[in-house]
Amino acid sequence: MTQDPSRWYMPGVIISILVVLILVSIGSFGTASQTTPDSSVFEKKITAITSEPRFSHASWGLIIVDPVTGQTLYEKNADEMFVPASTTKIFSSSAVLAALGPDYQIKTPVYAEGVIETDGNLDGNLVLVAKGDMTMGGRTLPDGTIEFRDTDHSESGGSLTTTDPLAGLDDLSKQVKAAGITKVSDVIIDDRLFENIKGEYMALLSPIVINDNMVDLSVTPGEPGSAPSVVMRPQTSLYLLDNRVTTGPAGTKTTLDAGEEPAGTIVVVGTIAADAGTVNTTAAITNPAVFTRTLFIEALKRQGVDVVAQATGDNPVQKLPGAGNYGSGKKVAELTSPPLVEDVKLTLKVSQNMHANYYIMLLALSENKTSFSDGMTKEGEVLRSFGLDTTGVMLGDGAGGDRVDHVSPHTAAQLLDIMSEQPYADRFIKALPILGVDGSAVHHCAAENPACGRVYAKTGTYNYPDPLNGDNALLSKGLAGYVDTRSGKRLVFVEYVNNVRTSENVTADSVGTDLGTIAGMIYENY
């Protein structure tokens, strides 16, 4: 008997359709969400936070993904774009690690240009050639790691490291002395690696960086009405210190500001409460090459190397040889940076804006280019080479301060999923702030939150003044990373809330705690 071919294949067709339907119902990364027995309970817990009156005008974006199965376990507005704030640093950090490698190191050489005579006199100049080392030994601990504090010194009221910001220059000076040099004519900083860059919302990027291009100012109050004491770090003859701060009554608000104006003078203004204790602030320096030259000359003198030229004054770049032409010079010292992943840890832990933007320049330099836009182009190329769909992200910088910066939770989660598959995944994940333990996430975990210490996630905060209402708007608060759940899974999650009106009781920290609480729900539910 001849069989009907359509009837012969019908069971196979039915089976194929059933398989497709099952796969769709299970979901895949970026498609339908998986339905779990506890999903309704989880949704109610989430809604209990997101529907609070303080979020009445806010927008939420959430996604939870199992990177092992690729399943999207939960999503809310995951394909819409949100202001990412400093979670942007996940993108720049991922790109620079992929392009250069986690163990990439920068070597900063010092050349002796001229003849070193038998008595140790260099009949010529010492040239320090800037290569883009962002810490220059100033944060390096004895074990070779980079020191960070939970609140970086670059933040108002931040903490100073125990390391000496001049340690790298001191090391180079010791090497110069060990090379038999006791006297030099002048010191020059070759900062021709790229032109200094400064944007509207971007700290100065320069080929040479000492102490993040800042001077630290530790202000200690006196009696009410008196001038407080101010200590500058690093100490240098380059700057005069103009202390215009007054001590206010105990309990009053402390407000400090500082800057270099005019050139060569650091002016500190504001008030400090009599009971405030020592408060740290910073002043951005305006000429990193001049700053470094003076500090290097002072370091050389501490090692017994005399410099004929004055320590203060312009950086005499007219005395430099042709760019890259150091064949006739003798390399007498060299400083090697810690591995790149250590700097990424610093950047992610404390949300170091300058370093995150500097990664864009490192990406440009890797292509022998020198503009910030070239670096952003390279970042996009690297992220797409991962397989990341960059149509769900718009970025104008590496730190999260540019107006164009917008990211969908789905795209951020996809990148985190990709990074969890890299050979250096564990180093990357541990470079993220740990909820309730360190970095910018240290204060985002309520006492009863079971996820404290089990969440590795980058925070994001973007506050902006609202003059119309006389307060501030929290344009964005974000938390993006990984949670090690109670059941033993490591899940990817991304949380964004945009446009929250702040008040005395609603602050960036309190909203950050809300995001941490949601992470705790993920820990318990999955």
C-alpha positions as CSV (number, residue, x, y, z in Angstrom):
1,M,0.0,0.0,0.0
2,T,1.3,3.4,-0.9
3,Q,1.5,5.8,2.0
4,D,0.4,9.4,1.9
5,P,3.7,11.4,2.3
6,S,1.9,14.1,4.1
7,R,0.7,11.6,6.7
8,W,4.2,10.0,6.9
9,Y,5.8,13.3,8.0
10,M,3.0,14.6,10.1
11,P,4.2,13.3,13.4
12,G,7.7,14.7,12.8
13,V,6.1,18.1,12.0
14,I,4.1,18.0,15.2
15,I,7.1,17.0,17.2
16,S,9.2,19.9,15.6
17,I,6.4,22.4,16.4
18,L,6.2,21.2,20.0
19,V,10.0,21.5,20.4
20,V,9.9,25.1,19.1
21,L,7.0,25.9,21.4
22,I,8.8,24.5,24.4
23,L,12.0,26.4,23.6
24,V,10.0,29.7,23.2
25,S,8.2,29.1,26.5
26,I,11.5,28.5,28.2
27,G,13.0,31.6,26.6
28,S,16.5,32.6,25.7
29,F,18.8,35.5,26.5
30,G,17.0,38.6,25.2
31,T,13.7,36.9,24.4
32,A,10.8,35.6,26.5
33,S,11.1,35.4,30.2
34,Q,11.1,32.0,32.0
35,T,8.1,31.5,34.3
36,T,9.0,30.1,37.7
37,P,6.8,29.0,40.6
38,D,7.9,32.0,42.6
39,S,7.7,34.6,39.8
40,S,4.4,36.1,41.1
41,V,5.8,36.4,44.6
42,F,9.0,37.9,43.2
43,E,7.0,40.4,41.1
44,K,5.0,41.5,44.2
45,K,8.3,42.1,46.1
46,I,9.7,44.1,43.3
47,T,6.5,46.1,42.9
48,A,6.5,46.9,46.6
49,I,9.6,48.9,46.1
50,T,9.1,50.4,42.6
51,S,5.6,51.6,43.4
52,E,6.6,53.6,46.4
53,P,5.6,57.2,46.3
54,R,9.2,58.4,46.1
55,F,9.3,56.7,42.7
56,S,6.0,58.1,41.4
57,H,7.7,59.9,38.4
58,A,10.6,57.5,38.0
59,S,11.3,55.0,35.3
60,W,12.6,51.4,36.0
61,G,14.5,49.0,33.9
62,L,15.4,45.5,35.2
63,I,16.7,42.2,33.9
64,I,17.9,38.9,35.4
65,V,19.7,36.4,33.3
66,D,21.1,32.9,33.9
67,P,24.4,33.0,31.9
68,V,24.7,29.2,32.0
69,T,21.4,28.5,30.3
70,G,21.0,31.9,28.6
71,Q,17.5,32.2,30.1
72,T,16.0,35.6,30.9
73,L,14.5,34.9,34.3
74,Y,12.9,38.3,34.8
75,E,12.7,41.6,32.8
76,K,11.0,44.9,33.1
77,N,11.5,47.5,30.3
78,A,14.8,45.7,29.5
79,D,15.0,46.9,25.9
80,E,14.3,50.6,26.8
81,M,17.3,52.9,27.2
82,F,18.2,54.5,30.5
83,V,20.9,56.9,31.7
84,P,23.5,54.5,32.9
85,A,25.7,56.9,35.0
86,S,28.8,55.1,36.1
87,T,27.7,51.6,35.1
88,T,29.1,53.0,31.8
89,K,32.5,52.0,33.2
90,I,31.7,48.3,32.7
91,F,31.8,49.0,28.9
92,S,35.1,50.9,28.8
93,S,36.7,48.5,31.3
94,S,35.6,45.5,29.3
95,A,36.8,47.0,26.1
96,V,40.3,48.0,27.3
97,L,40.8,44.5,29.0
98,A,39.8,42.8,25.7
99,A,42.0,45.0,23.6
100,L,45.2,45.1,25.7
101,G,44.8,42.1,28.0
102,P,44.5,42.0,31.8
103,D,48.3,41.7,32.4
104,Y,49.2,44.7,30.1
105,Q,51.7,47.0,31.8
106,I,53.1,50.4,30.9
107,K,56.7,51.2,31.1
108,T,57.8,54.8,31.7
109,P,61.5,55.4,30.8
110,V,63.9,58.2,31.8
111,Y,66.7,59.0,29.4
112,A,70.0,60.8,29.9
113,E,70.5,63.1,27.0
114,G,74.1,64.1,26.9
115,V,77.4,62.8,28.3
116,I,77.7,61.4,31.8
117,E,81.1,62.5,33.0
118,T,83.3,60.5,35.4
119,D,82.3,62.7,38.3
120,G,78.6,61.9,37.8
121,N,77.8,65.2,36.0
122,L,75.3,64.8,33.2
123,D,76.3,67.4,30.6
124,G,72.7,67.5,29.4
125,N,69.2,66.8,30.5
126,L,67.1,64.0,32.0
127,V,64.0,63.3,30.0
128,L,61.0,61.4,31.5
129,V,58.9,60.1,28.6
130,A,55.2,59.9,29.5
131,K,53.6,56.6,28.3
132,G,50.1,56.9,29.9
133,D,50.7,55.3,33.3
134,M,47.7,56.5,35.3
135,T,49.1,55.9,38.8
136,M,52.9,56.3,38.3
137,G,53.6,54.1,41.3
138,G,51.5,56.4,43.6
139,R,49.0,53.7,44.7
140,T,51.2,50.6,44.4
141,L,51.3,48.4,47.5
142,P,54.2,46.1,48.4
143,D,52.5,43.1,46.8
144,G,52.1,45.0,43.5
145,T,48.4,45.6,43.8
146,I,46.8,49.1,43.6
147,E,45.4,50.6,46.8
148,F,41.9,52.0,46.8
149,R,39.7,53.4,49.6
150,D,35.9,52.9,49.6
151,T,35.5,56.7,48.9
152,D,38.2,57.9,46.6
153,H,40.2,61.0,47.3
154,S,38.8,62.5,44.0
155,E,35.3,62.6,45.7
156,S,34.5,65.4,48.1
157,G,35.3,64.2,51.6
158,G,37.1,61.2,50.3
159,S,39.9,59.2,52.0
160,L,43.6,59.4,51.2
161,T,45.5,56.2,50.5
162,T,48.3,55.1,52.8
163,T,50.6,55.0,49.8
164,D,52.8,58.0,48.8
165,P,51.7,59.6,45.5
166,L,55.4,60.4,44.8
167,A,56.6,56.8,45.3
168,G,57.1,56.3,41.6
169,L,59.1,59.5,41.1
170,D,61.2,58.5,44.1
171,D,61.8,55.1,42.6
172,L,62.9,56.7,39.3
173,S,65.2,59.1,41.2
174,K,66.9,56.3,43.1
175,Q,67.5,54.5,39.7
176,V,69.0,57.7,38.3
177,K,71.4,58.0,41.3
178,A,72.3,54.3,41.0
179,A,73.2,54.9,37.3
180,G,76.0,57.2,38.7
181,I,74.4,60.5,38.0
182,T,74.8,63.2,40.6
183,K,74.1,66.4,38.7
184,V,72.0,67.3,35.6
185,S,71.4,70.5,33.7
186,D,67.7,70.3,33.5
187,V,64.7,67.9,33.7
188,I,62.1,67.7,30.9
189,I,58.8,65.8,30.7
190,D,58.1,64.5,27.2
191,D,54.3,64.6,27.1
192,R,53.9,64.3,23.3
193,L,52.0,61.0,23.5
194,F,48.8,62.9,22.9
195,E,47.4,66.4,23.4
196,N,45.8,67.1,26.8
197,I,42.1,66.6,26.7
198,K,39.4,68.2,28.8
199,G,35.7,68.0,28.3
200,E,32.7,69.8,29.9
201,Y,32.1,66.9,32.2
202,M,35.5,65.3,31.9
203,A,38.6,65.6,34.1
204,L,41.8,66.5,32.4
205,L,43.4,63.6,30.5
206,S,47.1,64.0,30.0
207,P,50.0,61.7,29.0
208,I,51.7,62.2,32.4
209,V,49.6,61.7,35.6
210,I,50.6,62.2,39.2
211,N,48.1,61.8,42.0
212,D,45.2,61.7,39.4
213,N,46.2,65.3,38.4
214,M,45.2,66.6,41.8
215,V,46.6,68.0,45.0
216,D,44.9,66.7,48.2
217,L,44.0,69.2,50.8
218,S,43.3,68.0,54.4
219,V,41.3,70.6,56.3
220,T,41.2,70.5,60.1
221,P,38.9,72.9,61.9
222,G,40.0,75.3,64.7
223,E,37.8,77.3,67.0
224,P,34.6,78.8,65.5
225,G,35.5,81.9,63.6
226,S,39.2,81.0,63.2
227,A,41.0,79.7,60.1
228,P,41.4,75.9,60.0
229,S,44.7,74.3,59.2
230,V,45.2,73.0,55.7
231,V,47.8,70.4,54.7
232,M,48.6,69.9,51.0
233,R,49.6,66.5,49.5
234,P,52.0,66.2,47.8
235,Q,54.1,68.9,49.3
236,T,55.8,71.0,46.6
237,S,57.4,74.3,46.0
238,L,55.4,74.7,42.8
239,Y,52.3,76.1,44.6
240,L,51.5,78.7,47.1
241,L,48.6,77.8,49.4
242,D,45.9,80.5,49.9
243,N,43.6,79.4,52.8
244,R,40.3,81.3,52.8
245,V,38.4,78.7,54.8
246,T,36.7,79.6,58.1
247,T,35.6,77.4,61.0
248,G,31.9,77.4,61.6
249,P,30.0,76.5,64.8
250,A,29.7,72.8,65.6
251,G,26.9,71.1,63.7
252,T,26.9,73.5,60.7
253,K,27.3,72.3,57.2
254,T,30.8,71.8,55.8
255,T,31.3,73.2,52.3
256,L,34.8,73.3,50.8
257,D,36.0,74.1,47.3
258,A,39.5,74.5,45.9
259,G,41.3,75.2,42.6
260,E,44.5,76.6,41.0
261,E,43.7,80.2,40.4
262,P,45.8,82.1,39.5
263,A,48.5,79.7,38.2
264,G,50.9,78.7,40.9
265,T,48.4,79.3,43.7
266,I,46.0,76.8,45.3
267,V,43.0,78.6,46.8
268,V,40.8,76.9,49.3
269,V,37.5,78.4,50.2
270,G,34.4,77.6,52.3
271,T,33.5,76.7,55.8
272,I,34.1,73.7,58.0
273,A,32.2,72.8,61.2
274,A,34.1,72.9,64.4
275,D,33.2,69.3,65.1
276,A,33.8,68.0,61.6
277,G,37.2,66.5,62.2
278,T,39.7,66.5,59.3
279,V,37.9,66.7,55.9
280,N,39.7,66.1,52.6
281,T,39.1,67.9,49.4
282,T,41.1,68.3,46.2
283,A,42.2,70.9,43.7
284,A,42.7,69.9,40.0
285,I,46.0,71.0,38.6
286,T,46.1,72.8,35.3
287,N,49.5,71.7,33.8
288,P,50.4,68.1,34.5
289,A,53.8,68.3,32.8
290,V,54.9,71.3,34.8
291,F,53.5,69.7,38.0
292,T,55.5,66.4,37.3
293,R,58.7,68.2,36.3
294,T,58.8,70.1,39.6
295,L,58.0,67.0,41.6
296,F,60.6,65.0,39.8
297,I,63.3,67.6,40.4
298,E,62.4,67.7,44.1
299,A,62.5,63.9,44.2
300,L,66.0,63.9,42.5
301,K,67.3,66.4,45.1
302,R,66.0,64.1,47.9
303,Q,68.3,61.4,46.5
304,G,71.3,63.7,46.2
305,V,71.0,64.5,42.5
306,D,71.6,68.2,41.9
307,V,69.6,69.9,39.2
308,V,71.0,73.2,37.9
309,A,67.7,74.5,36.5
310,Q,65.1,75.9,38.9
311,A,62.5,73.4,40.1
312,T,59.6,75.7,39.3
313,G,58.9,77.2,35.9
314,D,57.8,75.9,32.5
315,N,58.5,72.5,31.1
316,P,61.3,73.2,28.5
317,V,59.9,71.1,25.7
318,Q,62.0,73.0,23.2
319,K,65.0,71.1,24.5
320,L,63.5,67.7,23.6
321,P,64.9,65.6,20.7
322,G,62.6,64.6,17.9
323,A,59.6,62.6,19.0
324,G,60.6,59.0,19.7
325,N,64.3,59.8,18.8
326,Y,66.1,58.6,21.9
327,G,68.6,56.4,20.2
328,S,71.5,58.5,21.3
329,G,70.2,58.8,24.9
330,K,70.9,56.3,27.6
331,K,68.0,54.9,29.5
332,V,68.9,55.3,33.1
333,A,65.6,54.5,34.8
334,E,62.2,52.9,34.2
335,L,59.0,52.5,36.1
336,T,56.6,49.6,35.3
337,S,53.0,49.9,36.2
338,P,50.9,47.2,37.9
339,P,48.9,45.0,35.5
340,L,46.0,46.7,33.8
341,V,43.4,44.6,35.6
342,E,44.6,46.2,38.9
343,D,43.8,49.7,37.5
344,V,40.4,48.4,36.3
345,K,39.8,47.2,39.8
346,L,40.5,50.7,41.1
347,T,38.2,52.2,38.5
348,L,35.3,49.9,39.1
349,K,35.6,49.7,42.9
350,V,35.6,53.5,43.5
351,S,34.2,54.7,40.2
352,Q,37.3,56.6,39.2
353,N,36.1,58.9,36.3
354,M,39.5,60.0,35.0
355,H,40.8,56.5,34.8
356,A,37.7,55.2,33.0
357,N,38.0,58.0,30.4
358,Y,41.7,57.3,30.1
359,Y,40.9,53.8,28.9
360,I,39.4,55.4,25.8
361,M,42.8,57.0,25.1
362,L,44.6,53.7,25.7
363,L,42.3,52.2,23.1
364,A,43.1,55.0,20.6
365,L,46.8,54.6,21.3
366,S,46.6,50.9,20.6
367,E,45.7,51.9,17.0
368,N,48.4,54.5,16.9
369,K,45.8,57.2,17.1
370,T,45.6,60.1,19.5
371,S,42.0,61.5,19.7
372,F,39.3,60.7,22.1
373,S,36.8,60.1,19.3
374,D,39.2,57.5,17.8
375,G,39.2,55.7,21.2
376,M,35.4,55.6,21.3
377,T,35.4,54.2,17.8
378,K,37.8,51.5,18.9
379,E,35.7,50.7,21.9
380,G,32.7,50.1,19.7
381,E,34.7,47.8,17.4
382,V,36.0,45.8,20.4
383,L,32.5,45.4,21.9
384,R,31.0,44.3,18.6
385,S,33.9,41.8,18.2
386,F,32.5,40.2,21.4
387,G,29.2,39.8,19.6
388,L,27.6,42.6,21.6
389,D,24.6,44.3,20.0
390,T,25.6,47.9,20.3
391,T,22.3,49.2,18.9
392,G,21.1,49.0,22.5
393,V,23.8,51.4,23.8
394,M,24.8,55.0,23.1
395,L,28.1,56.3,24.7
396,G,30.1,59.4,24.4
397,D,32.7,58.7,27.1
398,G,34.1,56.0,29.2
399,A,32.9,57.2,32.6
400,G,29.2,57.9,32.3
401,G,29.1,61.7,32.3
402,D,28.3,62.4,28.7
403,R,24.8,63.6,27.7
404,V,24.6,60.9,25.0
405,D,25.2,58.0,27.4
406,H,22.1,55.7,27.4
407,V,22.1,51.9,27.9
408,S,19.4,49.3,27.8
409,P,19.4,46.7,30.7
410,H,19.4,44.0,28.1
411,T,22.6,45.2,26.4
412,A,24.4,45.7,29.8
413,A,23.4,42.2,30.8
414,Q,24.6,40.8,27.5
415,L,28.0,42.4,28.1
416,L,28.2,41.0,31.6
417,D,27.3,37.6,30.3
418,I,30.1,37.9,27.7
419,M,32.6,39.0,30.4
420,S,31.7,36.0,32.5
421,E,33.0,33.7,29.7
422,Q,36.4,35.4,29.4
423,P,39.6,33.6,30.6
424,Y,40.0,36.4,33.1
425,A,36.4,36.4,34.2
426,D,37.1,35.8,37.9
427,R,39.5,38.8,38.0
428,F,37.0,41.0,36.3
429,I,34.1,40.0,38.6
430,K,36.2,40.5,41.7
431,A,37.2,43.9,40.5
432,L,33.6,45.0,40.9
433,P,32.4,46.6,44.2
434,I,31.1,44.0,46.6
435,L,27.7,44.8,48.0
436,G,28.0,46.0,51.6
437,V,31.7,45.2,51.7
438,D,33.8,47.6,49.7
439,G,34.0,50.4,47.1
440,S,31.0,52.4,46.0
441,A,28.6,49.6,47.0
442,V,29.7,49.5,50.6
443,H,26.7,51.5,51.8
444,H,24.1,49.9,49.5
445,C,23.3,46.9,51.7
446,A,20.7,47.1,54.5
447,A,21.5,45.2,57.7
448,E,18.8,42.6,57.0
449,N,19.8,42.0,53.4
450,P,21.1,38.4,53.0
451,A,23.0,39.3,49.8
452,C,25.6,41.4,51.5
453,G,29.0,40.1,50.4
454,R,27.4,38.0,47.6
455,V,26.8,40.6,45.0
456,Y,29.6,41.9,42.7
457,A,28.2,44.9,40.9
458,K,29.0,48.3,39.5
459,T,27.1,51.2,40.9
460,G,26.0,54.3,39.0
461,T,24.9,57.7,40.3
462,Y,24.0,60.8,38.4
463,N,22.8,63.7,40.5
464,Y,22.0,67.1,38.9
465,P,20.6,70.4,40.3
466,D,16.9,71.2,39.7
467,P,16.8,75.0,40.1
468,L,13.1,75.2,39.4
469,N,12.2,73.2,42.5
470,G,15.3,74.3,44.5
471,D,16.6,70.7,45.0
472,N,18.4,67.9,43.2
473,A,17.2,65.3,40.7
474,L,18.7,61.9,40.8
475,L,18.8,61.4,37.0
476,S,20.1,57.9,37.4
477,K,20.9,55.2,39.9
478,G,22.1,51.9,38.7
479,L,23.5,48.6,39.9
480,A,24.8,46.0,37.4
481,G,26.8,42.8,37.9
482,Y,26.5,39.4,39.3
483,V,24.8,37.8,42.3
484,D,25.7,34.4,43.8
485,T,22.3,33.1,44.8
486,R,21.2,31.0,47.8
487,S,20.7,28.1,45.4
488,G,24.3,28.2,44.2
489,K,23.8,30.0,40.9
490,R,25.7,33.0,39.7
491,L,23.2,35.2,37.9
492,V,23.7,38.4,35.8
493,F,21.4,41.3,36.8
494,V,21.0,44.9,35.8
495,E,18.9,47.6,37.6
496,Y,18.3,51.1,36.5
497,V,16.0,53.8,38.0
498,N,15.9,57.2,36.3
499,N,14.4,60.6,37.3
500,V,14.0,60.3,41.1
501,R,13.2,63.5,43.0
502,T,15.5,63.7,46.0
503,S,14.7,65.1,49.4
504,E,15.9,64.9,53.0
505,N,14.7,61.3,53.2
506,V,15.3,60.3,49.6
507,T,19.0,60.4,48.6
508,A,21.3,58.6,46.2
509,D,22.4,56.4,49.0
510,S,18.9,55.4,50.1
511,V,17.9,54.6,46.5
512,G,21.1,52.7,46.2
513,T,20.0,50.7,49.2
514,D,16.7,50.0,47.4
515,L,18.7,48.6,44.5
516,G,20.7,46.5,46.9
517,T,17.5,45.2,48.4
518,I,16.3,44.1,45.0
519,A,19.6,42.2,44.6
520,G,18.9,40.6,47.9
521,M,15.5,39.4,46.5
522,I,17.3,37.9,43.5
523,Y,19.6,36.1,45.9
524,E,16.7,34.6,47.9
525,N,14.3,33.9,45.0
526,Y,16.7,32.2,42.5
